[in-house]
Structures are given as structure tokens and as C-alpha cells.
């Protein structure tokens, strides 16, 4: 039986890692795949080129698929700025959901500038974006999902309200998941 894979997508600073940590706390059986941690291993001196992004996103999709095939529930914590990578996951993983953490660029930039723990993300992303770095939503496109299974407006909702929506979504999709992993 394949596991469930959720891709948390959104601009840098939209709340992906914070939400992933919250979901992991509610459903301890989930494995969290963080793009920023994967990138440290696969591309220790990242150039953030299109070909490099393609490589690391394909690697995270492959990893999620493999874990899912082994029966694990997985959260992909990654911007996934191009739809093609999220669609590749949808094609390869039978039990897949895309959750779009919708948040304005201004709110994301403000959050990113004030956060102390980047959870492995490059610091000052938006400041670097103003200097020409290829930042999704600035110099490189962020292609919003066309048909995500869930949209969470993280610039309008509190963390608790956002997490509550996602908890409800997971509980509806996978009844009994909490008991299976915490009992």
C-alpha cells in the first residue's frame, strides 16, 4: 500500500516549513523532505540555475515516491516554483495532494526578513533577490497551482487556523492516520 504525499508549495516565507513542522507534530508518522536540506547535500554550493533546480526537484520527487512506495506518509517542504515538478509528483505518486500556501510577496518578504531560524533556507532571500539572485516570485517565476487539493491563505489566517484546515484535510483523506501513528 502506498503512502500519502503532500507537497506544501508557496513562495519563500509563505510558511511551508512552519506548517510542515506543525503537521509532523500532529501526525508523527509523516516524513518531512525539506528542499533546503536536500540542496545542502546535492548542491552544496548552489547556483540556483534552471538545470540545477530541475535536478534537485526531480531528486525530491523521486525520494518522496520511493518513501511512498514503502508505505510512508510524506510532506514535501519545497517552493516548487514550476508546475512541471509538482505535476511530475502527481504523475508518479498515486496518493498525492498539493497544498498551496498562498501569501503575498510583501508578507513573505517581511516574514523572511524577521525570522531567526531559516531551517536551512538561505538567509535574506528577498534582499538577495533585489540584488539579482534568482528568487521565485522575483527574478524567476512562481507558477501558482492550477488545481491544488487545498489552498491556505497564510497571509490572512493564523498559524493555528492554517494548521487546523490542513489537519482536517488530512483526516478526511486518511481517516485513522493519527491512531495508526500515535497509538
MIZA-814005 format. One record per residue (C-alpha): residue number from 1; residue in three letters; x, y, z. Coordinates in pm, 1 decimal, decimal comma. Each point is the difference from the previous one (the first is absolute). Layout:
<volos>
tifi: NUM; fifi: ALA; x: X; y: Y; z: Z
...
</volos>
This chain:
<volos>
tifi: 1; fifi: UNK; x: 0,0; y: 0,0; z: 0,0
tifi: 2; fifi: UNK; x: 145,3; y: 334,5; z: -98,6
tifi: 3; fifi: UNK; x: 25,8; y: 285,2; z: 245,2
tifi: 4; fifi: UNK; x: -144,8; y: 346,4; z: -35,9
tifi: 5; fifi: UNK; x: 217,9; y: 284,1; z: -134,3
tifi: 6; fifi: UNK; x: -83,6; y: 365,2; z: 62,8
tifi: 7; fifi: UNK; x: 192,0; y: 274,1; z: -176,8
tifi: 8; fifi: UNK; x: -9,1; y: 326,1; z: 194,3
tifi: 9; fifi: UNK; x: 67,1; y: 260,9; z: -265,4
tifi: 10; fifi: UNK; x: 18,3; y: 377,9; z: 17,8
tifi: 11; fifi: UNK; x: 241,1; y: 288,1; z: -16,9
tifi: 12; fifi: UNK; x: 300,3; y: 8,9; z: 234,5
tifi: 13; fifi: UNK; x: -134,6; y: 128,0; z: 332,3
tifi: 14; fifi: UNK; x: -356,6; y: -124,5; z: -61,0
tifi: 15; fifi: UNK; x: 22,6; y: -233,8; z: 299,0
tifi: 16; fifi: UNK; x: 91,0; y: -335,0; z: -157,2
tifi: 17; fifi: UNK; x: 254,4; y: -113,4; z: 259,6
tifi: 18; fifi: UNK; x: -202,8; y: 127,5; z: 294,0
tifi: 19; fifi: UNK; x: -310,7; y: -177,6; z: -128,8
tifi: 20; fifi: UNK; x: 201,6; y: -317,6; z: -75,5
tifi: 21; fifi: UNK; x: 124,7; y: -1,6; z: 360,6
tifi: 22; fifi: UNK; x: -356,0; y: 47,4; z: 125,8
tifi: 23; fifi: UNK; x: -131,7; y: -286,2; z: -212,5
tifi: 24; fifi: UNK; x: 287,2; y: -222,3; z: 117,3
tifi: 25; fifi: UNK; x: -91,0; y: 78,3; z: 360,8
tifi: 26; fifi: UNK; x: -365,7; y: -91,3; z: -62,3
tifi: 27; fifi: UNK; x: 81,6; y: -306,9; z: -211,3
tifi: 28; fifi: UNK; x: 340,8; y: -127,9; z: 117,5
tifi: 29; fifi: UNK; x: 13,7; y: -269,2; z: -268,0
tifi: 30; fifi: UNK; x: 56,7; y: 251,5; z: -279,7
tifi: 31; fifi: UNK; x: 348,8; y: 27,0; z: -146,4
tifi: 32; fifi: UNK; x: 89,6; y: 361,2; z: -83,5
tifi: 33; fifi: UNK; x: 217,6; y: 54,9; z: -307,7
tifi: 34; fifi: UNK; x: 143,5; y: 351,2; z: 7,4
tifi: 35; fifi: UNK; x: 133,5; y: 136,1; z: -325,6
tifi: 36; fifi: UNK; x: 245,0; y: 222,8; z: 184,4
tifi: 37; fifi: UNK; x: 153,7; y: -302,0; z: 177,3
tifi: 38; fifi: UNK; x: 10,2; y: -206,9; z: -319,5
tifi: 39; fifi: UNK; x: 167,4; y: 286,3; z: -182,7
tifi: 40; fifi: UNK; x: 277,9; y: 9,1; z: 264,5
tifi: 41; fifi: UNK; x: 94,3; y: -355,9; z: -100,2
tifi: 42; fifi: UNK; x: -74,4; y: -2,7; z: -373,2
tifi: 43; fifi: UNK; x: 127,4; y: 350,3; z: -79,6
tifi: 44; fifi: UNK; x: 214,8; y: 120,7; z: 293,3
tifi: 45; fifi: UNK; x: 93,6; y: 314,5; z: -193,0
tifi: 46; fifi: UNK; x: -327,1; y: 69,7; z: -179,5
tifi: 47; fifi: UNK; x: -16,4; y: 214,0; z: -309,4
tifi: 48; fifi: UNK; x: -382,3; y: -16,2; z: -11,0
tifi: 49; fifi: UNK; x: 17,5; y: -46,6; z: -377,6
tifi: 50; fifi: UNK; x: -294,5; y: -148,9; z: -186,4
tifi: 51; fifi: UNK; x: 185,2; y: -327,5; z: -63,9
tifi: 52; fifi: UNK; x: 103,7; y: -23,1; z: 365,6
tifi: 53; fifi: UNK; x: -356,3; y: 67,0; z: 116,9
tifi: 54; fifi: UNK; x: -123,9; y: -270,3; z: -234,9
tifi: 55; fifi: UNK; x: 248,7; y: -247,8; z: 148,5
tifi: 56; fifi: UNK; x: -85,1; y: 68,5; z: 364,9
tifi: 57; fifi: UNK; x: -375,8; y: 5,8; z: -57,0
tifi: 58; fifi: UNK; x: 12,7; y: -328,1; z: -189,7
tifi: 59; fifi: UNK; x: 207,5; y: -142,6; z: 288,2
tifi: 60; fifi: UNK; x: -255,9; y: 104,7; z: 261,3
tifi: 61; fifi: UNK; x: -286,0; y: -142,4; z: -208,0
tifi: 62; fifi: UNK; x: 187,5; y: -329,5; z: -37,6
tifi: 63; fifi: UNK; x: 68,2; y: -12,9; z: 373,5
tifi: 64; fifi: UNK; x: -364,7; y: 72,2; z: 84,5
tifi: 65; fifi: UNK; x: -116,5; y: -266,9; z: -245,9
tifi: 66; fifi: UNK; x: 239,7; y: -257,9; z: 143,6
tifi: 67; fifi: UNK; x: -109,3; y: 70,7; z: 357,7
tifi: 68; fifi: UNK; x: -364,6; y: -9,4; z: -107,4
tifi: 69; fifi: UNK; x: 53,8; y: -333,3; z: -176,8
tifi: 70; fifi: UNK; x: 131,0; y: -131,6; z: 333,2
tifi: 71; fifi: UNK; x: -322,6; y: 110,8; z: 169,4
tifi: 72; fifi: UNK; x: 119,6; y: 322,0; z: 163,9
tifi: 73; fifi: UNK; x: -197,3; y: 324,6; z: 17,8
tifi: 74; fifi: UNK; x: 214,0; y: 285,5; z: -134,9
tifi: 75; fifi: UNK; x: -2,3; y: 378,0; z: 6,1
tifi: 76; fifi: UNK; x: 202,4; y: 176,1; z: -267,5
tifi: 77; fifi: UNK; x: 101,0; y: 337,3; z: 143,8
tifi: 78; fifi: UNK; x: 111,7; y: 176,4; z: -316,7
tifi: 79; fifi: UNK; x: -92,3; y: 310,0; z: -198,1
tifi: 80; fifi: UNK; x: -22,6; y: -198,3; z: -323,7
tifi: 81; fifi: UNK; x: -23,2; y: 319,3; z: -199,2
tifi: 82; fifi: UNK; x: -74,1; y: -178,9; z: -328,8
tifi: 83; fifi: UNK; x: -321,0; y: -199,3; z: -41,5
tifi: 84; fifi: UNK; x: 185,3; y: -267,5; z: -198,0
tifi: 85; fifi: UNK; x: 170,4; y: -131,2; z: 315,2
tifi: 86; fifi: UNK; x: -321,2; y: -16,2; z: 201,0
tifi: 87; fifi: UNK; x: -175,1; y: -163,0; z: -295,9
tifi: 88; fifi: UNK; x: 281,5; y: -256,9; z: -21,7
tifi: 89; fifi: UNK; x: -70,0; y: -93,6; z: 361,9
tifi: 90; fifi: UNK; x: -372,3; y: -19,8; z: -75,1
tifi: 91; fifi: UNK; x: 73,3; y: -231,0; z: -296,1
tifi: 92; fifi: UNK; x: 235,9; y: -230,5; z: 190,8
tifi: 93; fifi: UNK; x: -163,3; y: -16,2; z: 344,2
tifi: 94; fifi: UNK; x: -343,9; y: -165,6; z: 7,9
tifi: 95; fifi: UNK; x: -111,6; y: 161,4; z: 328,1
tifi: 96; fifi: UNK; x: 110,4; y: 363,2; z: -46,2
tifi: 97; fifi: UNK; x: -134,2; y: 337,9; z: 108,4
tifi: 98; fifi: UNK; x: 122,7; y: 351,0; z: -66,2
tifi: 99; fifi: UNK; x: -60,2; y: 256,0; z: 272,6
tifi: 100; fifi: UNK; x: 59,9; y: 357,3; z: -109,0
tifi: 101; fifi: UNK; x: 102,6; y: 237,0; z: 276,2
tifi: 102; fifi: UNK; x: -114,1; y: 321,7; z: -161,7
tifi: 103; fifi: UNK; x: 171,3; y: 311,7; z: 129,9
tifi: 104; fifi: UNK; x: 86,1; y: 335,1; z: -154,0
tifi: 105; fifi: UNK; x: 358,4; y: 70,9; z: -95,3
tifi: 106; fifi: UNK; x: 3,4; y: 297,3; z: 240,4
tifi: 107; fifi: UNK; x: -110,4; y: -209,8; z: 299,3
tifi: 108; fifi: UNK; x: 243,8; y: -279,5; z: -92,1
tifi: 109; fifi: UNK; x: 288,4; y: 245,8; z: -26,4
tifi: 110; fifi: UNK; x: -89,7; y: 153,6; z: 336,3
tifi: 111; fifi: UNK; x: -12,7; y: -340,0; z: 169,5
tifi: 112; fifi: UNK; x: 324,4; y: -111,9; z: -158,2
tifi: 113; fifi: UNK; x: 179,1; y: 317,3; z: 108,2
tifi: 114; fifi: UNK; x: -106,6; y: -41,9; z: 363,3
tifi: 115; fifi: UNK; x: 43,6; y: -374,3; z: 52,7
tifi: 116; fifi: UNK; x: 282,4; y: -120,9; z: 217,1
tifi: 117; fifi: UNK; x: -14,4; y: -368,8; z: -99,3
tifi: 118; fifi: UNK; x: 17,9; y: -52,3; z: -375,1
tifi: 119; fifi: UNK; x: -18,4; y: -383,9; z: 35,2
tifi: 120; fifi: UNK; x: 278,8; y: -31,2; z: -253,5
tifi: 121; fifi: UNK; x: -132,7; y: 255,0; z: -248,8
tifi: 122; fifi: UNK; x: 246,7; y: 256,6; z: -126,5
tifi: 123; fifi: UNK; x: -31,8; y: 310,0; z: 218,9
tifi: 124; fifi: UNK; x: -116,1; y: 335,1; z: -138,2
tifi: 125; fifi: UNK; x: -149,0; y: -154,7; z: -314,3
tifi: 126; fifi: UNK; x: -202,8; y: 304,3; z: -96,8
tifi: 127; fifi: UNK; x: 286,6; y: 238,3; z: 69,6
tifi: 128; fifi: UNK; x: 213,4; y: -215,4; z: -229,6
tifi: 129; fifi: UNK; x: -285,8; y: -2,1; z: -252,3
tifi: 130; fifi: UNK; x: 11,1; y: 379,7; z: -13,9
tifi: 131; fifi: UNK; x: 370,1; y: -33,8; z: -80,6
tifi: 132; fifi: UNK; x: -74,7; y: -233,0; z: -293,3
tifi: 133; fifi: UNK; x: -6,3; y: -351,1; z: 148,8
tifi: 134; fifi: UNK; x: -250,0; y: -234,1; z: -168,5
tifi: 135; fifi: UNK; x: -274,4; y: 9,6; z: 264,6
tifi: 136; fifi: UNK; x: -343,3; y: -152,8; z: -76,6
tifi: 137; fifi: UNK; x: -258,3; y: 274,6; z: -32,6
tifi: 138; fifi: UNK; x: 269,2; y: 254,9; z: -84,3
tifi: 139; fifi: UNK; x: 257,0; y: -88,4; z: -270,0
tifi: 140; fifi: UNK; x: -135,2; y: -348,4; z: -70,3
tifi: 141; fifi: UNK; x: -369,1; y: -80,9; z: -28,6
tifi: 142; fifi: UNK; x: -209,7; y: -166,3; z: 265,0
tifi: 143; fifi: UNK; x: -274,0; y: -185,3; z: -184,5
tifi: 144; fifi: UNK; x: -298,5; y: -18,5; z: 232,0
tifi: 145; fifi: UNK; x: -174,5; y: -337,4; z: 7,0
tifi: 146; fifi: UNK; x: -292,4; y: -25,1; z: -240,5
tifi: 147; fifi: UNK; x: -200,9; y: -259,8; z: 194,1
tifi: 148; fifi: UNK; x: 148,6; y: -60,8; z: 344,4
tifi: 149; fifi: UNK; x: -189,8; y: -226,2; z: 234,2
tifi: 150; fifi: UNK; x: 10,7; y: 275,4; z: 264,2
tifi: 151; fifi: UNK; x: 80,5; y: 372,8; z: 5,2
tifi: 152; fifi: UNK; x: 95,1; y: 156,9; z: 333,0
tifi: 153; fifi: UNK; x: 30,7; y: 381,1; z: 12,2
tifi: 154; fifi: UNK; x: 286,7; y: 22,0; z: 246,2
tifi: 155; fifi: UNK; x: 14,9; y: 378,1; z: -20,3
tifi: 156; fifi: UNK; x: -363,6; y: 20,5; z: 119,6
tifi: 157; fifi: UNK; x: -23,5; y: -298,6; z: 236,4
tifi: 158; fifi: UNK; x: 187,4; y: -61,3; z: 322,5
tifi: 159; fifi: UNK; x: 237,3; y: -293,3; z: 24,6
tifi: 160; fifi: UNK; x: -252,1; y: -187,5; z: 216,9
tifi: 161; fifi: UNK; x: -283,3; y: 60,3; z: -247,8
tifi: 162; fifi: UNK; x: 220,9; y: -103,5; z: -293,2
tifi: 163; fifi: UNK; x: 108,8; y: -315,8; z: 179,1
tifi: 164; fifi: UNK; x: -359,3; y: -78,8; z: 95,2
tifi: 165; fifi: UNK; x: -106,0; y: 9,9; z: -367,4
tifi: 166; fifi: UNK; x: 283,9; y: -232,0; z: -96,2
tifi: 167; fifi: UNK; x: -68,4; y: -236,1; z: 292,8
tifi: 168; fifi: UNK; x: -363,6; y: -24,1; z: -110,6
tifi: 169; fifi: UNK; x: 106,4; y: -63,2; z: -360,9
tifi: 170; fifi: UNK; x: 239,9; y: -280,1; z: 102,0
tifi: 171; fifi: UNK; x: -253,2; y: -155,2; z: 236,5
tifi: 172; fifi: UNK; x: -261,3; y: -9,7; z: -277,5
tifi: 173; fifi: UNK; x: 243,9; y: -148,2; z: -251,4
tifi: 174; fifi: UNK; x: 152,8; y: -249,4; z: 242,9
tifi: 175; fifi: UNK; x: -246,9; y: -89,7; z: 274,5
tifi: 176; fifi: UNK; x: 174,6; y: -163,5; z: 292,9
tifi: 177; fifi: UNK; x: 345,5; y: 129,5; z: -93,0
tifi: 178; fifi: UNK; x: 55,7; y: 155,2; z: 343,6
tifi: 179; fifi: UNK; x: -86,7; y: -324,7; z: 182,3
tifi: 180; fifi: UNK; x: 217,8; y: -202,2; z: -232,6
tifi: 181; fifi: UNK; x: 304,1; y: 213,7; z: 76,4
tifi: 182; fifi: UNK; x: -52,2; y: 102,3; z: 359,4
tifi: 183; fifi: UNK; x: -162,9; y: -306,1; z: 147,4
</volos>
